[in-house]
């Protein structure tokens, strides 16, 4: 049986293999799949913000980048 932790965790970077805290939200959509108002979000640490943004931007998917909003349930 798997135990579920009751403690909230800080958002983690979406880059493969990265476990750093995310400080950026890269909001994107694929216009061939999503309606114009739909936004998906990748989270990025300072190190991966540029590479994740470049990947999405090269495909025309990146819509905006904003600081990650702190969770009201987390003490950071």
C-alpha positions, 0 to 999 in steps of 0.5 A: 500500500502506498502512503500519501504525504499530507505535507504540500510540496513546492512546485518542481521544474518541468525539465527532464530530471530536474528536481529544483524549485520552479520559479517561472510558469511558461504558459503555452498552447498548441494551436492545432490541438487547443482552443486559443484561450486554453493554456497549459503550463510548464514550470521552470527553475532559473537554469531551465527557463531559457531552454524550455522557453526556446523549445516552446518558442521554436514551435510557436507554442509559447504564449507568456512567461510569469513568476510562479505564484506562491501557493497560499498553502505553502510556507516558502 
